[in-house]
Amino acid sequence: MRFMLANASELIMKTIDPERGNSNALTFVRSVDHGILKGAILVAAAMVQFFGCTETACANEDDVRLTGTFGADYSNGGYGTTRNTNVLLNLSSLNAQIGDFKLSASVPYMRISGRGLVVFDAAGNPILINRRTSIVPNVRSGFGDLNLSATYTLPPAILDDFQVELTARAKVPTASTRRRLSTGVADFGFNVDVSRQIDFWRPFITVGYLISGQPSNYSLYNTVSIAIGTTIELDKSLVAIISYDQDSASAPQVGASREILGSLSWILSDSTTLTGYGTAGLSSGSPSVGTGLIVSYTFN
């Protein structure tokens, strides 16, 4: 979800000003961690994406809008073992949007310390593939896999003001398997996001499915993810998000993941958004705690 957290800022901008966007009323993309929301505040979660723009800037819907996201995420959890694993991620992404289509690319920098062997899938979910506590503690760091996504937004006018987005994503195994920063195989997934503005609330639900690649030396499961929550407009420049996120088990060694997430975002200007968030794990398959800070900036 943390890689999906990067996209929540657009959801935030639509909550504050539903008229922002191009003439087709482009909607939010929650690209979130644990599978869905945090690479969708995942993220992003998150990596916050901001596509709100002025009427003049969006007058030509053929214009390409570029947004960069930058941030850091920390999580700690035992993942069903007696030893904790600490994960520090540098979350950065680049996004391009034209009309109803958006393309995103990100490569996180990771620092993983602990006895367990933890890698990540295309949604940003941690995968524990070795529970042995006899493994000598170590620290692994380096760039992770390349994460790509493409999103199409259905025009709200034809859906009775419901906002629906269809996203396909892939994880390309560019990271080192020798340094245990990757599974070494590609993952593919898709998700559907539905939301609707109701006064100062924007309830949403996101459902996704991830097809995991199969490494030669251990097994991974395909996973189903769901996130349910809402944004709350606290002020013209301050928005909160609350959500419950659940992912089915990604490997035999770890159970399903269940988390609650809360975030607070400040709209600093028409081009800049700052988001802070925290998570609490509700199952052994989730990090016990997590926190992060994300900045997004629109270049044009």
URTA-V378446 format. One record per residue. N is the residue number from 0. RES is the residue in one letter. PHI is phi as a letter, one per 20 degrees, with the letter a starting at -180 (999 if undefined). BURIAL is + if it has 9 or more other C-alpha atoms within 8 Angstrom, else -. D_LAST is the distance of its C-alpha to the last C-alpha in Angstrom with 1 decimal. Layout:
n:N res:RES phi:PHI burial:BURIAL d_last:D_LAST
n:N res:RES phi:PHI burial:BURIAL d_last:D_LAST
This chain:
n:0 res:M phi:999 burial:+ d_last:27.2
n:1 res:R phi:f burial:+ d_last:25.4
n:2 res:F phi:f burial:+ d_last:23.1
n:3 res:M phi:e burial:+ d_last:22.3
n:4 res:L phi:g burial:+ d_last:21.6
n:5 res:A phi:g burial:+ d_last:18.2
n:6 res:N phi:d burial:+ d_last:17.3
n:7 res:A phi:f burial:+ d_last:19.0
n:8 res:S phi:f burial:+ d_last:16.2
n:9 res:E phi:f burial:+ d_last:15.1
n:10 res:L phi:g burial:+ d_last:18.8
n:11 res:I phi:f burial:+ d_last:18.9
n:12 res:M phi:f burial:+ d_last:16.2
n:13 res:K phi:f burial:+ d_last:18.2
n:14 res:T phi:f burial:+ d_last:21.3
n:15 res:I phi:f burial:+ d_last:20.2
n:16 res:D phi:b burial:- d_last:18.8
n:17 res:P phi:f burial:+ d_last:19.8
n:18 res:E phi:e burial:- d_last:18.3
n:19 res:R phi:f burial:+ d_last:14.7
n:20 res:G phi:o burial:+ d_last:13.1
n:21 res:N phi:e burial:+ d_last:13.7
n:22 res:S phi:f burial:- d_last:17.1
n:23 res:N phi:e burial:+ d_last:18.6
n:24 res:A phi:l burial:+ d_last:18.0
n:25 res:L phi:g burial:+ d_last:16.4
n:26 res:T phi:d burial:+ d_last:18.1
n:27 res:F phi:f burial:+ d_last:18.0
n:28 res:V phi:c burial:+ d_last:18.5
n:29 res:R phi:d burial:+ d_last:20.8
n:30 res:S phi:f burial:+ d_last:20.9
n:31 res:V phi:999 burial:+ d_last:24.5
n:32 res:D phi:f burial:+ d_last:27.2
n:33 res:H phi:f burial:+ d_last:30.2
n:34 res:G phi:e burial:+ d_last:29.5
n:35 res:I phi:d burial:+ d_last:27.5
n:36 res:L phi:e burial:+ d_last:25.8
n:37 res:K phi:f burial:+ d_last:25.2
n:38 res:G phi:f burial:+ d_last:23.2
n:39 res:A phi:f burial:+ d_last:22.4
n:40 res:I phi:999 burial:+ d_last:21.7
n:41 res:L phi:999 burial:+ d_last:23.5
n:42 res:V phi:q burial:+ d_last:22.0
n:43 res:A phi:a burial:+ d_last:21.7
n:44 res:A phi:h burial:+ d_last:22.5
n:45 res:A phi:e burial:+ d_last:21.4
n:46 res:M phi:999 burial:+ d_last:17.7
n:47 res:V phi:e burial:+ d_last:16.0
n:48 res:Q phi:d burial:+ d_last:13.2
n:49 res:F phi:c burial:+ d_last:11.0
n:50 res:F phi:c burial:+ d_last:9.7
n:51 res:G phi:f burial:+ d_last:10.7
n:52 res:C phi:b burial:+ d_last:8.9
n:53 res:T phi:f burial:+ d_last:10.7
n:54 res:E phi:f burial:+ d_last:12.9
n:55 res:T phi:f burial:- d_last:11.5
n:56 res:A phi:f burial:- d_last:7.9
n:57 res:C phi:d burial:+ d_last:9.9
n:58 res:A phi:f burial:- d_last:12.7
n:59 res:N phi:d burial:- d_last:12.4
n:60 res:E phi:f burial:+ d_last:12.9
n:61 res:D phi:e burial:- d_last:12.9
n:62 res:D phi:f burial:- d_last:9.2
n:63 res:V phi:e burial:- d_last:8.2
n:64 res:R phi:d burial:+ d_last:5.8
n:65 res:L phi:d burial:+ d_last:6.3
n:66 res:T phi:c burial:+ d_last:8.0
n:67 res:G phi:d burial:+ d_last:10.8
n:68 res:T phi:c burial:+ d_last:13.9
n:69 res:F phi:b burial:+ d_last:16.8
n:70 res:G phi:a burial:+ d_last:20.2
n:71 res:A phi:c burial:+ d_last:24.0
n:72 res:D phi:c burial:+ d_last:26.6
n:73 res:Y phi:c burial:+ d_last:30.3
n:74 res:S phi:b burial:+ d_last:33.1
n:75 res:N phi:b burial:+ d_last:36.8
n:76 res:G phi:a burial:+ d_last:39.4
n:77 res:G phi:e burial:+ d_last:42.7
n:78 res:Y phi:l burial:+ d_last:41.9
n:79 res:G phi:n burial:+ d_last:45.5
n:80 res:T phi:d burial:- d_last:47.0
n:81 res:T phi:e burial:- d_last:48.6
n:82 res:R phi:d burial:+ d_last:46.1
n:83 res:N phi:e burial:+ d_last:42.6
n:84 res:T phi:d burial:+ d_last:39.6
n:85 res:N phi:d burial:+ d_last:36.7
n:86 res:V phi:c burial:+ d_last:33.2
n:87 res:L phi:d burial:+ d_last:30.3
n:88 res:L phi:d burial:+ d_last:27.0
n:89 res:N phi:e burial:+ d_last:23.9
n:90 res:L phi:d burial:+ d_last:21.1
n:91 res:S phi:c burial:+ d_last:18.0
n:92 res:S phi:b burial:+ d_last:15.9
n:93 res:L phi:c burial:+ d_last:12.9
n:94 res:N phi:c burial:+ d_last:11.8
n:95 res:A phi:c burial:+ d_last:10.5
n:96 res:Q phi:c burial:+ d_last:11.0
n:97 res:I phi:b burial:+ d_last:12.1
n:98 res:G phi:m burial:+ d_last:14.6
n:99 res:D phi:e burial:+ d_last:17.0
n:100 res:F phi:d burial:+ d_last:16.6
n:101 res:K phi:c burial:+ d_last:14.9
n:102 res:L phi:d burial:+ d_last:15.7
n:103 res:S phi:c burial:+ d_last:16.0
n:104 res:A phi:b burial:+ d_last:17.8
n:105 res:S phi:b burial:+ d_last:19.3
n:106 res:V phi:c burial:+ d_last:22.3
n:107 res:P phi:f burial:+ d_last:23.8
n:108 res:Y phi:e burial:+ d_last:26.1
n:109 res:M phi:c burial:+ d_last:29.3
n:110 res:R phi:c burial:+ d_last:32.4
n:111 res:I phi:d burial:+ d_last:35.2
n:112 res:S phi:c burial:+ d_last:38.6
n:113 res:G phi:q burial:+ d_last:41.7
n:114 res:R phi:e burial:+ d_last:44.6
n:115 res:G phi:f burial:+ d_last:43.0
n:116 res:L phi:e burial:+ d_last:41.1
n:117 res:V phi:d burial:+ d_last:37.7
n:118 res:V phi:c burial:+ d_last:35.0
n:119 res:F phi:c burial:+ d_last:32.1
n:120 res:D phi:e burial:+ d_last:31.5
n:121 res:A phi:f burial:+ d_last:28.3
n:122 res:A phi:e burial:+ d_last:27.7
n:123 res:G phi:n burial:+ d_last:28.0
n:124 res:N phi:f burial:+ d_last:31.6
n:125 res:P phi:f burial:- d_last:34.1
n:126 res:I phi:d burial:+ d_last:37.1
n:127 res:L phi:e burial:+ d_last:40.4
n:128 res:I phi:d burial:+ d_last:42.5
n:129 res:N phi:b burial:- d_last:45.3
n:130 res:R phi:d burial:+ d_last:47.1
n:131 res:R phi:f burial:- d_last:49.7
n:132 res:T phi:e burial:+ d_last:50.0
n:133 res:S phi:f burial:- d_last:52.1
n:134 res:I phi:f burial:- d_last:49.0
n:135 res:V phi:f burial:- d_last:48.6
n:136 res:P phi:g burial:- d_last:45.5
n:137 res:N phi:b burial:- d_last:42.7
n:138 res:V phi:c burial:- d_last:39.1
n:139 res:R phi:d burial:+ d_last:36.8
n:140 res:S phi:b burial:+ d_last:33.3
n:141 res:G phi:q burial:+ d_last:30.8
n:142 res:F phi:f burial:+ d_last:27.8
n:143 res:G phi:e burial:+ d_last:28.1
n:144 res:D phi:f burial:+ d_last:27.6
n:145 res:L phi:f burial:+ d_last:24.5
n:146 res:N phi:d burial:+ d_last:23.2
n:147 res:L phi:c burial:+ d_last:21.5
n:148 res:S phi:b burial:+ d_last:20.8
n:149 res:A phi:c burial:+ d_last:20.0
n:150 res:T phi:c burial:+ d_last:19.7
n:151 res:Y phi:d burial:+ d_last:20.6
n:152 res:T phi:d burial:+ d_last:20.4
n:153 res:L phi:f burial:- d_last:23.4
n:154 res:P phi:g burial:+ d_last:22.9
n:155 res:P phi:f burial:+ d_last:24.4
n:156 res:A phi:f burial:- d_last:26.3
n:157 res:I phi:e burial:- d_last:28.7
n:158 res:L phi:c burial:- d_last:29.3
n:159 res:D phi:l burial:- d_last:30.6
n:160 res:D phi:m burial:+ d_last:27.4
n:161 res:F phi:f burial:+ d_last:27.6
n:162 res:Q phi:d burial:+ d_last:24.3
n:163 res:V phi:c burial:+ d_last:24.9
n:164 res:E phi:c burial:+ d_last:22.9
n:165 res:L phi:d burial:+ d_last:24.5
n:166 res:T phi:c burial:+ d_last:23.4
n:167 res:A phi:d burial:+ d_last:25.0
n:168 res:R phi:c burial:+ d_last:24.8
n:169 res:A phi:b burial:+ d_last:26.6
n:170 res:K phi:d burial:+ d_last:27.5
n:171 res:V phi:e burial:+ d_last:28.3
n:172 res:P phi:f burial:+ d_last:31.0
n:173 res:T phi:e burial:+ d_last:29.6
n:174 res:A phi:e burial:+ d_last:31.1
n:175 res:S phi:f burial:+ d_last:34.6
n:176 res:T phi:e burial:+ d_last:37.4
n:177 res:R phi:f burial:- d_last:39.9
n:178 res:R phi:e burial:- d_last:38.1
n:179 res:R phi:l burial:+ d_last:37.9
n:180 res:L phi:d burial:+ d_last:34.1
n:181 res:S phi:b burial:+ d_last:34.0
n:182 res:T phi:f burial:+ d_last:36.3
n:183 res:G phi:n burial:+ d_last:36.0
n:184 res:V phi:c burial:+ d_last:35.4
n:185 res:A phi:e burial:+ d_last:32.5
n:186 res:D phi:d burial:+ d_last:31.8
n:187 res:F phi:c burial:+ d_last:30.4
n:188 res:G phi:b burial:+ d_last:29.6
n:189 res:F phi:b burial:+ d_last:28.3
n:190 res:N phi:b burial:+ d_last:27.8
n:191 res:V phi:c burial:+ d_last:27.6
n:192 res:D phi:d burial:+ d_last:25.8
n:193 res:V phi:c burial:+ d_last:27.2
n:194 res:S phi:b burial:+ d_last:26.4
n:195 res:R phi:b burial:+ d_last:27.2
n:196 res:Q phi:f burial:+ d_last:26.5
n:197 res:I phi:c burial:- d_last:29.8
n:198 res:D phi:l burial:- d_last:29.6
n:199 res:F phi:e burial:+ d_last:27.9
n:200 res:W phi:d burial:+ d_last:28.5
n:201 res:R phi:c burial:+ d_last:26.7
n:202 res:P phi:f burial:+ d_last:29.2
n:203 res:F phi:b burial:+ d_last:28.1
n:204 res:I phi:b burial:+ d_last:29.9
n:205 res:T phi:c burial:+ d_last:28.8
n:206 res:V phi:c burial:+ d_last:31.2
n:207 res:G phi:c burial:+ d_last:30.8
n:208 res:Y phi:c burial:+ d_last:33.1
n:209 res:L phi:d burial:+ d_last:32.8
n:210 res:I phi:e burial:+ d_last:34.9
n:211 res:S phi:e burial:+ d_last:35.8
n:212 res:G phi:f burial:+ d_last:36.9
n:213 res:Q phi:d burial:- d_last:40.4
n:214 res:P phi:f burial:+ d_last:41.2
n:215 res:S phi:f burial:- d_last:44.7
n:216 res:N phi:d burial:- d_last:46.0
n:217 res:Y phi:a burial:- d_last:44.9
n:218 res:S phi:d burial:+ d_last:44.0
n:219 res:L phi:c burial:+ d_last:40.9
n:220 res:Y phi:d burial:+ d_last:40.6
n:221 res:N phi:f burial:+ d_last:38.2
n:222 res:T phi:c burial:+ d_last:36.7
n:223 res:V phi:d burial:+ d_last:35.9
n:224 res:S phi:c burial:+ d_last:33.5
n:225 res:I phi:b burial:+ d_last:33.0
n:226 res:A phi:c burial:+ d_last:31.0
n:227 res:I phi:c burial:+ d_last:31.9
n:228 res:G phi:a burial:+ d_last:30.5
n:229 res:T phi:b burial:+ d_last:28.6
n:230 res:T phi:e burial:+ d_last:25.9
n:231 res:I phi:c burial:+ d_last:27.3
n:232 res:E phi:e burial:+ d_last:25.5
n:233 res:L phi:e burial:+ d_last:27.2
n:234 res:D phi:a burial:- d_last:25.3
n:235 res:K phi:f burial:- d_last:22.3
n:236 res:S phi:c burial:+ d_last:20.3
n:237 res:L phi:c burial:+ d_last:22.6
n:238 res:V phi:c burial:+ d_last:23.2
n:239 res:A phi:d burial:+ d_last:25.8
n:240 res:I phi:c burial:+ d_last:26.3
n:241 res:I phi:c burial:+ d_last:29.8
n:242 res:S phi:b burial:+ d_last:30.7
n:243 res:Y phi:d burial:+ d_last:33.6
n:244 res:D phi:c burial:+ d_last:32.9
n:245 res:Q phi:c burial:+ d_last:35.5
n:246 res:D phi:c burial:+ d_last:35.8
n:247 res:S phi:f burial:+ d_last:39.0
n:248 res:A phi:g burial:+ d_last:40.6
n:249 res:S phi:e burial:+ d_last:38.9
n:250 res:A phi:b burial:+ d_last:42.0
n:251 res:P phi:f burial:+ d_last:45.7
n:252 res:Q phi:e burial:- d_last:45.6
n:253 res:V phi:b burial:+ d_last:43.4
n:254 res:G phi:e burial:+ d_last:43.4
n:255 res:A phi:f burial:+ d_last:40.8
n:256 res:S phi:d burial:+ d_last:37.9
n:257 res:R phi:c burial:+ d_last:37.6
n:258 res:E phi:b burial:+ d_last:35.2
n:259 res:I phi:d burial:+ d_last:34.1
n:260 res:L phi:c burial:+ d_last:30.6
n:261 res:G phi:c burial:+ d_last:29.4
n:262 res:S phi:b burial:+ d_last:26.0
n:263 res:L phi:c burial:+ d_last:24.6
n:264 res:S phi:c burial:+ d_last:21.0
n:265 res:W phi:d burial:+ d_last:19.7
n:266 res:I phi:e burial:+ d_last:16.5
n:267 res:L phi:f burial:+ d_last:16.0
n:268 res:S phi:a burial:- d_last:13.1
n:269 res:D phi:f burial:- d_last:10.4
n:270 res:S phi:d burial:+ d_last:8.3
n:271 res:T phi:c burial:+ d_last:11.5
n:272 res:T phi:c burial:+ d_last:14.5
n:273 res:L phi:d burial:+ d_last:17.8
n:274 res:T phi:c burial:+ d_last:20.4
n:275 res:G phi:d burial:+ d_last:24.0
n:276 res:Y phi:b burial:+ d_last:26.4
n:277 res:G phi:b burial:+ d_last:30.0
n:278 res:T phi:c burial:+ d_last:32.1
n:279 res:A phi:c burial:+ d_last:35.9
n:280 res:G phi:f burial:+ d_last:37.7
n:281 res:L phi:d burial:+ d_last:40.4
n:282 res:S phi:b burial:+ d_last:41.9
n:283 res:S phi:f burial:+ d_last:42.9
n:284 res:G phi:e burial:+ d_last:40.2
n:285 res:S phi:d burial:+ d_last:37.4
n:286 res:P phi:g burial:+ d_last:36.5
n:287 res:S phi:f burial:+ d_last:38.6
n:288 res:V phi:b burial:+ d_last:35.8
n:289 res:G phi:b burial:+ d_last:32.2
n:290 res:T phi:b burial:+ d_last:29.4
n:291 res:G phi:a burial:+ d_last:25.9
n:292 res:L phi:c burial:+ d_last:22.9
n:293 res:I phi:c burial:+ d_last:19.2
n:294 res:V phi:c burial:+ d_last:16.0
n:295 res:S phi:c burial:+ d_last:12.6
n:296 res:Y phi:b burial:+ d_last:9.2
n:297 res:T phi:e burial:+ d_last:5.7
n:298 res:F phi:e burial:- d_last:3.8
n:299 res:N phi:b burial:- d_last:0.0
